[in-house]
Amino acid sequence: MKRARLIYNPSSGREAIRRRLPDILDFLEEAGYETSCHATKGKNDATIAAERAAAHGYDVVIAAGGDGTIYEVVNGLAEKKRRPMLGIIPCGTSNDFARALGIPRSLGDACEVITNGRTKRIDLGRVNDRYFVNIAGGGSLTELTYEVPSKLKTMLGQLAYYVKGIEKLPSLRPTRIRLQTRDKVVIDDEIMLFLVANSRSVGGFEWLAPNANLSDGLLDCLVLKKTSLPDFVRLVTLALKGDHIKDPNILYFQTDYLKATPHDTGTVLLNLDGELGGQLPCECRALPGHLEVFVP
């Protein structure tokens, strides 16, 4: 019998995971998984729990929650020599990573993806000493995701991000940043934001990085140049279909390495999978096939 450690955020999905926990454990036990669980209690708790699960020889670690929970669990596993397989039960606000893998929102169906046993090796991204599975970014707009209070996300779901976004739009200001790959400077100018994507589904947009592939060994980089508020709103509508990358205000390219350096003395914060991930300068690297994940 395989041993599984379920690490779950009890407030995710308007607290749906807390209500359905007995059903999830029964489902996994019936499928032959000796399962124990850990409820997260605060920041970085899921990382510590994942580190312990790897150290104790668990075969599978299951992250039940939103993208933030998955981010913390991945950071607990990424540096381990022996990394358990990762299962995902999506019950957060955006569930970008689960959507990119095609994992269903239904808790029962998500459990079935794990018990069916099909896995895939995927890339991770590393930014300085932290890891991300879906997206890294810098610039004032990227601060939006971790500025939304968890209580508001629990109450309103995805709507919470739109509420905060509308509030923040008038104050958006460009930042001068130098971006360079291994062999050239891509841009050295004022920009609104830059994103480094591992999958194509980011921030609720299913086609924000339309050419991204979780297993190609590359990161997809998107830069929004200095632009006006009306142009920004127009680009958001184009992004719904993936047509934004054709716009002259957007720079889109692929690389396995990117260095980002700010020009002024102001602080430019980093967003990793929706969580605060330090600040610039930073170096981003792709880690090919670094993690084995259950997929449909």
Disulfide bonds with the S-S distance in Angstrom:
none
